[in-house]
């Protein structure tokens, strides 16, 4: 349930009644001091809402998704980060040795010998490789190089 819906529920407001929007805005302003000056991200009722512009969705193709236990992992990214940083965050998030062995080369710790990393459907190697800066909201797809057919 979204934060606005929870606020409606907490304050006994009817979601379908548009006249309650003014009351909702008042409720949101009450929570604004908890969250800071921005309305993009705020905390209310023990729920933090992060907008798509503050995350990097990572799509894992084939055996990578199976090893991770999820075909898509959304990583927080309030600021730009390098591909190498994203890989480190992904490894920590999944925390699975089998996934690590599939993703990075054991000798070099470089993922590029095992996978193709796409940033908005373009190979990261055409940019600056592992140093390429990923802006929040960028779609990342990781495809294993070796796969059955």
Secondary structure by P-SEA (a helix, b strand, c coil): ccaaaaaaaaaccccccccaaaaaaaaaaaacccccccccccccccbbbbccccbbbbbbccaaaaaacccbbbbbbcccccaaaaaaaaaaaaccaaaaaaccccccccccccbbbbcccccccccccccccccccbbbbbbbccccc
